[in-house]
């Protein structure tokens, strides 16, 4: 028998001769009532394979069936799994037993009622293996979507989830900020927290607390707390932006943030809290200019220390993004020794090694935080994704990171559909569990089998190939690719018109090749046989995302007078795509934010006026 396919691949697996046939009407024996959900986790997969097994509390390990056994000699997340002629024995404690059951679920999904004899001894490299979902860039998932995601993550042994929030929690007294965003409510968080706990996933609160506050500062009642109330021009382009950063020296800024914590944090059982504080673009340009000229990075450090005192006083351990403190490595040793720095970077060649080394030498605990590379792409960047995720796993492990947080952002309208991120979620889960055996895992097969559940074994490869379509352009772009930026960012289209449509970067032959290449991939979607309840939606989402990329290529040809399609035909095609975007969006997400996102597409219609 061939080696079983598991994701993550376990640390040690020994395959033996023989198979065990699972009979109907047997027992799942659990050691206590506290492990009932773990028994149910297994039971559901047995039922999907035509087996009706009952759960009983029993310490009888000699009666066959499936036996879950507490083993306190194993570390917290470690487990063993044995399948032989006598039956199946899972050993561990708490999370370890759950991960043993998860591995057995995957074996049953793969082999059905006839399992190979084997032994597995397994434990993770990283104690914390998380995913962060952006729910503030227009797209807030429905509860049904979030519950399904948690189940998918549990199957991958992910044990932490963060929902990135700027304005999408229903804060009492701040209705103007969130009323059109379909926010998470306190009850939503309570329900999700309980759902996560059953699956040994820590739902960690995440509220940005300095920069990225534009959804607050655009309202008059908050604008006086802005670092630059009149807005600013960022260093990376010449386009004016509205205020986005709080003035860290304004006591009112601190009072606002801590009042949000008062409402938000009681709904989480986690001992952790991510206060964000990344990318305060205007810091030192507005009200704090004189202070920053005099004291440099200490203006930022002082704000962080005030937040630290507040957060620790609430019994939480503070996390924060490490981009600003990275610019002031001399200040790193002054951080409290129990704060957690979140070292993020999203390109395959990001300097995880250099940054991790600084934190390791200072003794400050830190996570590595790569990403799925889904945002600003519509259909993904597979090669960059896997390179970035592996780079983080390698260097985090080398320098002693205590956690791995795989981020999934929604920049510029969050137009990419959720399934585009599953390749990144899965590979990140694999390399953060056990790097050595998972770096070269058969990812496309694992995706087809366990994530997309495609009996045709095609969807994993298609997800990979859609995500690598950007390579067909023979020109790469930082943090996304140019066709996606042209789709999602109106001022990028203005730049294209001024620069003769980027003919040097995206010649007509490459654009036409991309259109043809994506048509070939889209045609193969109908050949998949996914058993997921959302199978039809997945196909629609990939078709829509790829069609948006194709249309933007056609738009670029049109404005360069290199198109063989009329303005009327292209306008009608765009109108259909806008309608389809609404449809697929509402398949997984709440309505709030949808029209803000759609407006990014609608301005493209003006270029097709006769």
MITI-937369 format. One record per residue (C-alpha): residue number from 1; x, y, z. Coordinates in Angstrom, 1 decimal. Example, Ala and Ser with C-alpha at 12.3 -4.5 7.8 and 13.67 -1.06 7.14 Angstrom:
<recs>
REC pos   east  north     up
REC   1   12.3   -4.5    7.8
REC   2   13.7   -1.1    7.1
</recs>
This chain:
<recs>
REC pos   east  north     up
REC   1    0.0    0.0    0.0
REC   2    1.2    3.5   -0.8
REC   3    2.1    6.0    1.9
REC   4   -1.0    7.8    3.1
REC   5   -1.5   11.4    2.1
REC   6   -2.1   13.6    5.2
REC   7   -2.0   17.4    5.6
REC   8   -0.2   18.3    7.6
REC   9    2.1   15.3    7.1
REC  10    2.9   13.8   10.5
REC  11    6.4   13.8   12.1
REC  12    6.7   10.0   12.1
REC  13    4.5    7.5   10.2
REC  14    5.3    3.8    9.9
REC  15    3.2    1.8    7.5
REC  16    2.7   -1.9    8.3
REC  17    1.3   -4.8    6.3
REC  18   -2.4   -5.4    6.5
REC  19   -5.6   -3.5    6.6
REC  20   -8.4   -3.0    9.2
REC  21  -12.0   -3.3    7.9
REC  22  -14.4   -1.1    9.8
REC  23  -17.6   -2.8   10.7
REC  24  -20.9   -1.0   11.2
REC  25  -22.5   -0.4   14.6
REC  26  -19.3   -0.4   16.6
REC  27  -18.1    2.0   19.3
REC  28  -16.0    5.1   19.7
REC  29  -14.7    4.9   23.3
REC  30  -13.8    8.2   24.9
REC  31  -12.1    8.6   28.3
REC  32  -14.5   11.2   29.7
REC  33  -17.4   13.5   29.0
REC  34  -14.9   16.3   28.3
REC  35  -13.8   14.5   25.1
REC  36  -17.4   14.1   23.8
REC  37  -16.9   16.6   21.0
REC  38  -13.7   14.9   19.9
REC  39  -15.7   11.7   19.6
REC  40  -18.4   13.5   17.6
REC  41  -15.7   15.0   15.3
REC  42  -14.8   11.4   14.4
REC  43  -18.3   10.1   14.3
REC  44  -19.4   12.6   11.6
REC  45  -16.8   11.3    9.2
REC  46  -17.7    7.7    9.9
REC  47  -21.3    8.5    9.1
REC  48  -20.3   10.1    5.9
REC  49  -18.8    6.8    5.0
REC  50  -21.8    4.7    5.8
REC  51  -20.8    3.7    9.4
REC  52  -23.1    4.2   12.4
REC  53  -20.8    4.2   15.5
REC  54  -22.0    5.2   18.9
REC  55  -19.9    7.1   21.5
REC  56  -19.5    5.7   24.9
REC  57  -17.4    6.7   27.9
REC  58  -15.2    3.7   28.6
REC  59  -11.7    2.8   29.7
REC  60  -12.0   -0.7   28.1
REC  61   -9.1   -0.5   25.6
REC  62   -9.3   -4.2   24.6
REC  63  -12.7   -4.3   23.0
REC  64  -11.7   -3.0   19.5
REC  65  -13.4   -0.2   17.7
REC  66  -11.9    3.2   18.2
REC  67  -10.4    4.0   21.6
REC  68   -9.4    7.4   22.8
REC  69   -7.0    7.2   25.7
REC  70   -5.6   10.0   27.9
REC  71   -1.8    9.9   28.0
REC  72   -0.3   12.6   30.2
REC  73    3.3   11.6   29.3
REC  74    2.8   13.2   25.9
REC  75    3.2   17.0   25.5
REC  76    0.1   19.2   25.2
REC  77   -0.4   18.9   21.4
REC  78    1.4   15.6   20.8
REC  79   -0.4   12.3   20.0
REC  80    0.0    8.8   18.8
REC  81   -2.3    6.8   16.5
REC  82   -2.2    3.0   16.1
REC  83   -4.2    1.0   13.6
REC  84   -3.8   -2.8   13.6
REC  85   -5.9   -6.0   13.6
REC  86   -7.1   -5.3   17.1
REC  87   -8.6   -1.9   16.3
REC  88   -7.6    1.8   16.5
REC  89   -6.1    3.5   19.5
REC  90   -5.6    7.3   19.8
REC  91   -3.5    8.7   22.7
REC  92   -2.9   12.2   23.9
REC  93   -4.5   14.8   26.1
REC  94   -7.0   17.5   25.2
REC  95   -5.8   19.1   21.9
REC  96   -3.5   16.1   21.3
REC  97   -6.4   13.7   21.3
REC  98   -8.3   16.0   19.0
REC  99   -5.4   16.1   16.5
REC 100   -5.2   12.3   16.7
REC 101   -8.9   12.2   15.8
REC 102   -8.3   14.7   13.0
REC 103   -5.6   12.6   11.5
REC 104   -7.9    9.6   11.7
REC 105  -10.7   11.6   10.0
REC 106   -8.3   12.3    7.1
REC 107   -7.4    8.6    6.8
REC 108  -11.1    7.6    6.7
REC 109  -11.7   10.3    4.1
REC 110   -8.9    8.8    2.1
REC 111   -9.5    5.0    2.5
REC 112  -13.1    4.7    3.6
REC 113  -13.9    1.6    5.5
REC 114  -10.6   -0.2    5.0
REC 115   -7.7    1.4    6.8
REC 116   -4.0    0.6    6.5
REC 117   -2.2   -0.7    9.5
REC 118    0.2    2.0   10.7
REC 119    1.6    3.9   13.7
REC 120    1.9    7.6   13.9
REC 121    3.8    9.7   16.5
REC 122    3.3   13.4   15.9
REC 123    3.7   16.9   17.5
REC 124    3.9   20.4   16.1
REC 125    6.9   22.7   15.5
REC 126    5.0   25.8   16.4
REC 127    2.8   25.9   19.5
REC 128    0.5   28.5   17.9
REC 129   -0.5   28.1   14.2
REC 130   -3.0   30.7   13.2
REC 131   -4.9   32.4   10.4
REC 132   -5.9   36.0   10.4
REC 133   -8.9   37.0    8.2
REC 134   -9.4   40.6    7.2
REC 135  -13.0   41.6    7.9
REC 136  -12.5   45.3    7.7
REC 137  -11.8   45.9    4.0
REC 138  -15.5   45.9    2.9
REC 139  -16.1   42.1    3.3
REC 140  -17.6   40.7    6.5
REC 141  -18.3   36.9    6.3
REC 142  -21.6   35.5    7.4
REC 143  -21.7   33.3   10.5
REC 144  -22.3   30.3    8.3
REC 145  -19.1   31.1    6.4
REC 146  -17.1   31.6    9.6
REC 147  -18.3   28.3   11.1
REC 148  -17.4   26.4    7.9
REC 149  -14.0   28.1    7.9
REC 150  -13.4   27.0   11.5
REC 151  -14.2   23.4   10.5
REC 152  -11.8   23.6    7.6
REC 153   -9.1   25.1    9.8
REC 154   -9.6   22.4   12.5
REC 155   -9.1   19.7    9.8
REC 156   -5.7   21.3    9.1
REC 157   -4.8   21.5   12.8
REC 158   -4.8   25.3   12.8
REC 159   -5.3   26.4   16.4
REC 160   -5.7   30.2   16.3
REC 161   -8.0   32.5   14.5
REC 162   -7.9   36.3   14.4
REC 163  -10.5   38.5   12.7
REC 164   -8.8   41.8   11.7
REC 165  -11.1   44.6   12.8
REC 166  -10.9   48.4   12.2
REC 167  -14.6   49.4   12.4
REC 168  -16.6   46.2   11.9
REC 169  -17.6   45.4   15.5
REC 170  -21.0   46.9   16.6
REC 171  -19.6   49.3   19.2
REC 172  -22.4   50.9   21.3
REC 173  -22.4   54.7   20.8
REC 174  -20.4   54.5   17.6
REC 175  -23.2   53.6   15.2
REC 176  -22.1   56.1   12.5
REC 177  -18.8   54.2   12.1
REC 178  -20.2   50.7   11.5
REC 179  -23.9   51.1   10.5
REC 180  -23.3   50.4    6.8
REC 181  -20.7   47.7    7.4
REC 182  -22.9   44.7    8.6
REC 183  -20.5   44.3   11.5
REC 184  -19.9   41.5   13.9
REC 185  -22.1   41.8   16.9
REC 186  -21.2   40.8   20.5
REC 187  -23.4   37.7   20.2
REC 188  -21.6   36.8   16.9
REC 189  -18.3   36.8   18.8
REC 190  -19.7   34.8   21.7
REC 191  -21.0   32.1   19.3
REC 192  -17.9   32.0   17.3
REC 193  -15.6   31.9   20.4
REC 194  -17.6   28.9   21.7
REC 195  -17.5   27.1   18.3
REC 196  -13.7   27.6   18.1
REC 197  -13.1   26.4   21.7
REC 198  -14.7   23.0   20.9
REC 199  -12.2   22.6   18.1
REC 200   -9.2   23.7   20.1
REC 201   -8.9   27.0   18.2
REC 202   -8.1   30.2   20.1
REC 203  -10.2   33.1   18.8
REC 204   -7.9   36.0   19.5
REC 205   -9.3   39.5   19.6
REC 206   -7.8   41.9   17.1
REC 207   -8.5   45.7   17.0
REC 208   -6.3   48.1   15.2
REC 209   -5.4   50.9   17.6
REC 210   -3.3   53.6   15.9
REC 211   -3.1   53.5   12.1
REC 212   -5.7   52.3    9.6
REC 213   -8.4   54.3   11.5
REC 214   -9.7   56.1    8.4
REC 215  -13.2   54.6    8.8
REC 216  -13.4   56.4   12.2
REC 217  -11.6   59.6   11.4
REC 218  -13.8   60.4    8.3
REC 219  -16.5   61.3   10.8
REC 220  -16.4   64.8   12.3
REC 221  -16.8   63.6   15.9
REC 222  -13.4   61.8   15.7
REC 223  -11.4   63.9   13.2
REC 224  -10.0   66.1   15.9
REC 225   -8.0   63.1   17.2
REC 226   -6.2   62.6   13.9
REC 227   -2.5   63.1   13.5
REC 228   -3.2   64.9   10.2
REC 229   -6.8   66.0   10.1
REC 230   -6.4   67.5    6.6
REC 231   -5.1   64.2    5.2
REC 232   -1.7   63.4    3.7
REC 233    0.2   62.3    0.6
REC 234    1.8   58.9    1.1
REC 235    5.4   58.2    0.2
REC 236    4.6   55.6   -2.4
REC 237    2.5   57.7   -4.7
REC 238    1.2   61.2   -5.3
REC 239   -2.5   60.6   -4.5
REC 240   -3.8   62.5   -1.4
REC 241   -5.4   60.3    1.2
REC 242   -7.7   61.2    4.1
REC 243   -6.6   61.0    7.7
REC 244   -5.9   57.4    8.9
REC 245   -3.7   57.7   12.0
REC 246   -4.6   58.8   15.5
REC 247   -2.5   61.4   17.2
REC 248   -0.7   59.3   19.9
REC 249   -0.1   62.4   22.0
REC 250   -3.8   63.2   22.3
REC 251   -5.2   61.8   25.5
REC 252   -8.6   61.6   23.7
REC 253   -7.1   59.1   21.3
REC 254   -6.1   56.8   24.2
REC 255   -9.5   57.2   25.8
REC 256  -11.3   56.3   22.6
REC 257   -9.2   53.1   22.1
REC 258   -9.5   51.9   25.7
REC 259  -13.2   52.5   25.6
REC 260  -13.4   50.2   22.6
REC 261  -11.5   47.6   24.5
REC 262  -14.0   47.9   27.3
REC 263  -16.8   46.7   25.0
REC 264  -14.9   44.3   22.8
REC 265  -12.7   42.2   25.0
REC 266  -15.2   40.7   27.4
REC 267  -16.6   38.6   24.5
REC 268  -13.4   36.6   24.1
REC 269  -12.0   33.7   26.2
REC 270   -8.5   34.1   24.8
REC 271   -5.6   35.3   26.9
REC 272   -4.1   37.1   23.9
REC 273   -5.0   40.4   22.2
REC 274   -3.6   41.9   19.0
REC 275   -3.7   45.7   19.2
REC 276   -2.4   46.1   15.6
REC 277   -0.6   49.5   15.4
REC 278    0.9   48.8   11.9
REC 279    1.4   51.4    9.2
REC 280    0.6   54.7   11.0
REC 281    1.6   56.5    7.8
REC 282    1.2   60.1    9.0
REC 283    3.1   59.7   12.3
REC 284    5.6   62.5   12.5
REC 285    4.1   64.4    9.6
REC 286    1.3   66.2   11.4
REC 287    0.7   67.1   15.1
REC 288    3.5   64.9   16.3
REC 289    6.1   66.2   13.8
REC 290    8.1   68.2   16.4
REC 291    8.0   65.4   18.9
REC 292    9.2   62.8   16.4
REC 293   12.0   65.1   15.2
REC 294   13.1   65.4   18.9
REC 295   12.4   61.9   20.2
REC 296   12.2   59.7   17.1
REC 297   10.7   56.3   17.5
REC 298   10.1   56.8   21.2
REC 299    6.8   58.6   20.3
REC 300    5.6   55.3   18.9
REC 301    7.1   53.3   21.8
REC 302    5.4   55.5   24.4
REC 303    2.0   54.8   22.8
REC 304    2.7   51.1   22.7
REC 305    3.7   51.1   26.4
REC 306    0.5   52.9   27.4
REC 307   -1.5   50.3   25.5
REC 308    0.6   47.5   27.1
REC 309   -0.2   48.8   30.6
REC 310   -3.9   48.8   29.8
REC 311   -4.0   45.4   28.1
REC 312   -2.0   43.6   30.7
REC 313   -4.2   45.2   33.4
REC 314   -7.1   43.4   31.7
REC 315   -5.3   40.1   32.0
REC 316   -4.4   39.8   28.3
REC 317   -1.0   39.3   26.7
REC 318   -0.5   42.0   24.1
REC 319    0.5   41.3   20.5
REC 320    1.3   44.1   17.9
REC 321    2.6   44.3   14.3
REC 322    6.4   44.7   14.2
REC 323    6.8   46.9   11.1
REC 324    7.4   50.2   13.0
REC 325    9.6   48.8   15.7
REC 326   11.7   47.1   13.0
REC 327   12.8   50.6   11.9
REC 328   14.0   51.3   15.5
REC 329   15.9   48.1   16.5
REC 330   17.7   50.0   19.2
REC 331   14.3   50.3   21.0
REC 332   13.4   46.6   20.8
REC 333   15.2   45.7   24.1
REC 334   13.0   48.3   25.8
REC 335    9.9   46.4   25.0
REC 336    8.3   44.5   27.9
REC 337    9.5   40.9   27.9
REC 338    6.0   39.5   27.7
REC 339    4.7   41.5   24.7
REC 340    4.5   39.5   21.4
REC 341    5.9   41.1   18.3
REC 342    4.1   40.0   15.0
REC 343    6.8   40.0   12.3
REC 344    5.0   40.3    9.0
REC 345    6.1   40.3    5.4
REC 346    4.4   39.0    2.2
REC 347    7.0   38.6   -0.5
REC 348    8.8   35.3   -1.0
REC 349   12.1   37.1   -0.3
REC 350   11.0   39.1    2.8
REC 351   13.8   39.4    5.3
REC 352   12.4   37.1    8.0
REC 353   15.9   36.0    8.9
REC 354   17.2   39.5    9.7
REC 355   14.1   40.6   11.6
REC 356   13.7   37.4   13.5
REC 357   17.3   37.5   14.6
REC 358   16.8   41.0   16.2
REC 359   13.9   39.8   18.2
REC 360   15.6   36.5   19.2
REC 361   18.7   38.4   20.4
REC 362   16.5   40.7   22.5
REC 363   14.6   37.8   24.1
REC 364   11.3   39.3   23.0
REC 365    8.7   36.6   22.1
REC 366    7.5   36.8   18.5
REC 367    5.4   35.3   15.7
REC 368    6.2   35.1   12.1
REC 369    3.3   36.4   10.0
REC 370    3.5   35.6    6.2
REC 371    0.4   35.7    4.0
REC 372   -1.8   33.9    1.5
REC 373   -0.9   36.5   -1.3
REC 374   -4.5   36.4   -2.4
REC 375   -5.2   40.2   -2.0
REC 376   -4.6   42.5   -5.0
REC 377   -4.5   39.4   -7.3
REC 378   -8.1   38.2   -7.7
REC 379   -6.9   34.7   -8.4
REC 380   -3.7   34.3   -6.3
REC 381    0.1   34.2   -6.6
REC 382    0.9   30.6   -5.9
REC 383    4.7   30.7   -6.4
REC 384    5.0   33.8   -4.2
REC 385    2.6   32.3   -1.6
REC 386    4.5   29.1   -1.1
REC 387    7.8   30.9   -1.0
REC 388    6.7   33.4    1.5
REC 389    5.0   30.8    3.8
REC 390    8.1   28.5    3.7
REC 391   10.5   31.4    4.3
REC 392    8.5   32.4    7.4
REC 393    8.4   28.8    8.7
REC 394   12.1   28.2    8.1
REC 395   13.3   31.4    9.8
REC 396   10.8   31.4   12.6
REC 397   11.8   27.9   13.6
REC 398   15.5   28.8   13.3
REC 399   15.2   31.8   15.6
REC 400   12.6   30.5   18.1
REC 401    9.3   32.1   17.1
REC 402    6.5   31.0   19.4
REC 403    3.8   31.3   16.7
REC 404    3.0   31.4   13.0
REC 405    0.1   33.6   11.8
REC 406   -0.9   33.2    8.2
REC 407   -2.6   36.5    7.1
REC 408   -5.3   36.9    4.5
REC 409   -5.9   40.6    3.7
REC 410   -8.6   42.4    1.7
REC 411   -6.8   45.4    0.3
REC 412   -8.7   47.6   -2.3
REC 413  -12.2   46.3   -2.0
REC 414  -11.5   42.6   -1.1
REC 415  -12.5   41.3   -4.5
REC 416  -10.8   38.0   -4.4
REC 417  -13.1   35.1   -3.4
REC 418  -12.4   33.0   -0.3
REC 419  -11.4   29.8   -2.1
REC 420   -8.4   31.5   -3.7
REC 421   -6.9   31.7   -0.2
REC 422   -7.3   28.0    0.6
REC 423   -4.0   27.0   -1.0
REC 424   -2.2   29.4    1.2
REC 425   -4.2   28.4    4.3
REC 426   -3.3   24.7    3.7
REC 427    0.4   25.1    2.9
REC 428    0.8   27.5    5.8
REC 429   -0.9   25.0    8.1
REC 430    1.4   22.2    6.8
REC 431    4.8   23.9    7.1
REC 432    3.9   25.5   10.5
REC 433    3.0   22.0   11.9
REC 434    6.2   20.2   10.9
REC 435    8.5   21.9    8.4
REC 436   10.7   19.0    7.3
REC 437    7.9   16.6    6.1
REC 438    5.7   19.3    4.7
REC 439    7.8   21.5    2.6
REC 440    7.5   19.2   -0.4
REC 441    4.0   17.9    0.4
REC 442    1.8   17.0   -2.6
REC 443   -0.2   20.1   -2.0
REC 444   -2.5   19.9   -5.0
REC 445   -3.6   16.4   -4.3
REC 446   -4.1   17.3   -0.6
REC 447   -6.2   20.3   -1.6
REC 448   -8.3   18.2   -3.9
REC 449   -8.9   15.5   -1.4
REC 450   -9.3   17.3    1.9
REC 451  -10.2   20.9    1.1
REC 452  -12.1   20.9   -2.1
REC 453  -13.2   17.2   -1.7
REC 454  -13.0   16.7   -5.5
REC 455  -13.5   13.1   -6.6
REC 456  -12.0   14.0  -10.0
REC 457   -8.8   15.2   -8.2
REC 458   -8.6   18.3  -10.3
REC 459   -9.5   21.3   -8.2
REC 460   -6.3   21.4   -6.2
REC 461   -4.3   21.7   -9.4
REC 462   -6.7   24.2  -10.9
REC 463   -6.4   26.4   -7.7
REC 464   -2.6   26.1   -8.1
REC 465   -2.7   27.0  -11.8
REC 466   -5.1   29.9  -11.4
REC 467   -2.8   31.3   -8.7
REC 468    0.2   31.0  -11.0
REC 469   -1.5   32.7  -14.0
REC 470    0.3   35.9  -13.1
REC 471    3.5   34.4  -14.2
REC 472    2.1   34.3  -17.8
REC 473    2.5   38.1  -17.9
REC 474    6.3   37.7  -17.5
REC 475    6.3   40.8  -15.2
REC 476    5.8   40.7  -11.4
REC 477    4.4   43.3   -9.1
REC 478    5.0   43.9   -5.4
REC 479    2.1   42.9   -3.2
REC 480   -0.1   41.8   -6.0
REC 481   -0.1   42.0   -9.8
REC 482   -0.8   44.9  -12.1
REC 483   -3.9   43.6  -13.8
REC 484   -5.6   43.2  -10.4
REC 485   -4.5   46.7   -9.3
REC 486   -6.0   48.0  -12.6
REC 487   -9.2   46.2  -11.7
REC 488   -9.5   47.4   -8.2
REC 489   -7.8   50.8   -8.0
REC 490   -9.2   53.6  -10.2
REC 491   -6.2   55.8   -9.9
REC 492   -4.1   53.0  -11.2
REC 493   -6.3   53.0  -14.3
REC 494   -5.7   56.8  -14.6
REC 495   -1.9   56.1  -14.5
REC 496   -2.3   53.4  -17.2
REC 497   -4.0   55.9  -19.5
REC 498   -1.3   58.5  -18.9
REC 499    1.6   56.0  -19.5
REC 500    0.2   54.6  -22.7
REC 501   -1.3   51.5  -21.0
REC 502    1.9   50.1  -19.6
REC 503    2.9   48.8  -23.0
REC 504    6.5   48.2  -21.9
REC 505    5.4   46.1  -18.9
REC 506    2.3   44.4  -20.4
REC 507    2.6   44.1  -24.2
REC 508   -0.4   43.0  -26.2
REC 509    0.9   39.5  -26.8
REC 510    1.1   38.9  -23.1
REC 511   -2.3   40.2  -22.4
REC 512   -3.9   38.1  -25.1
REC 513   -2.0   35.1  -23.9
REC 514   -3.3   35.7  -20.4
REC 515   -6.9   35.9  -21.7
REC 516   -6.5   32.6  -23.6
REC 517   -4.7   30.9  -20.7
REC 518   -7.5   31.8  -18.2
REC 519  -10.2   30.6  -20.6
REC 520   -8.5   27.2  -20.7
REC 521   -8.5   27.0  -16.9
REC 522  -12.1   28.1  -16.6
REC 523  -13.2   25.4  -19.0
REC 524  -11.8   22.7  -16.8
REC 525  -13.8   23.8  -13.8
REC 526  -16.9   22.0  -15.1
REC 527  -14.9   18.7  -15.0
REC 528  -14.5   18.8  -11.2
REC 529  -16.6   16.7   -8.9
REC 530  -16.5   18.4   -5.6
REC 531  -18.7   17.0   -2.8
REC 532  -18.7   20.1   -0.7
REC 533  -22.1   21.8   -0.2
REC 534  -20.6   25.0   -1.7
REC 535  -19.2   23.3   -4.8
REC 536  -21.3   25.3   -7.3
REC 537  -20.4   28.5   -5.6
REC 538  -16.6   27.7   -5.7
REC 539  -16.9   27.2   -9.5
REC 540  -18.8   30.5   -9.8
REC 541  -16.2   32.3   -7.7
REC 542  -13.2   31.2   -9.7
REC 543  -15.0   31.9  -13.0
REC 544  -15.9   35.4  -11.8
REC 545  -12.4   36.2  -10.5
REC 546  -10.7   35.0  -13.6
REC 547  -13.2   36.8  -15.8
REC 548  -12.4   40.1  -14.0
REC 549   -8.7   39.6  -14.8
REC 550   -9.6   38.8  -18.4
REC 551  -11.8   41.9  -18.7
REC 552   -9.1   44.2  -17.3
REC 553   -6.7   42.8  -19.9
REC 554   -9.3   43.6  -22.5
REC 555   -9.8   47.1  -21.0
REC 556   -6.1   47.7  -21.3
REC 557   -6.1   46.7  -24.9
REC 558   -9.1   48.9  -25.5
REC 559   -7.6   52.1  -24.1
REC 560   -4.4   51.4  -26.2
REC 561   -6.5   51.0  -29.4
REC 562   -5.4   47.4  -29.7
REC 563   -8.7   45.7  -29.1
REC 564  -11.0   44.0  -31.6
REC 565  -14.0   44.5  -29.4
REC 566  -16.4   47.4  -29.4
REC 567  -17.0   49.8  -26.6
REC 568  -20.6   48.7  -26.4
REC 569  -19.6   45.0  -26.1
REC 570  -17.1   45.6  -23.4
REC 571  -19.5   47.8  -21.4
REC 572  -22.1   45.1  -21.5
REC 573  -19.5   42.5  -20.4
REC 574  -18.5   44.7  -17.5
REC 575  -22.1   45.2  -16.5
REC 576  -22.6   41.5  -16.4
REC 577  -19.4   41.1  -14.3
REC 578  -20.6   43.7  -11.8
REC 579  -23.9   41.8  -11.4
REC 580  -22.0   38.6  -11.0
REC 581  -19.7   40.1   -8.4
REC 582  -22.7   41.0   -6.3
REC 583  -24.0   37.5   -6.6
REC 584  -20.8   35.7   -5.6
REC 585  -20.1   38.2   -2.8
REC 586  -23.4   37.5   -1.1
REC 587  -22.8   33.7   -1.4
REC 588  -20.5   34.0    1.7
REC 589  -20.6   37.5    3.0
REC 590  -22.8   40.1    4.5
REC 591  -24.1   42.9    2.4
REC 592  -22.3   45.7    4.2
REC 593  -19.3   47.0    2.2
REC 594  -20.5   45.5   -1.1
REC 595  -21.4   48.7   -2.8
REC 596  -18.2   50.4   -1.7
REC 597  -16.3   47.6   -3.3
REC 598  -18.4   47.6   -6.5
REC 599  -17.8   51.3   -7.0
REC 600  -14.2   50.4   -7.8
REC 601  -15.4   48.6  -10.9
REC 602  -18.1   50.9  -12.0
REC 603  -15.7   53.8  -12.8
REC 604  -14.3   51.6  -15.6
REC 605  -17.5   52.0  -17.5
REC 606  -16.7   55.6  -18.3
REC 607  -13.9   54.5  -20.6
REC 608  -16.4   52.7  -22.8
REC 609  -18.5   55.7  -23.6
REC 610  -19.0   56.1  -27.4
</recs>
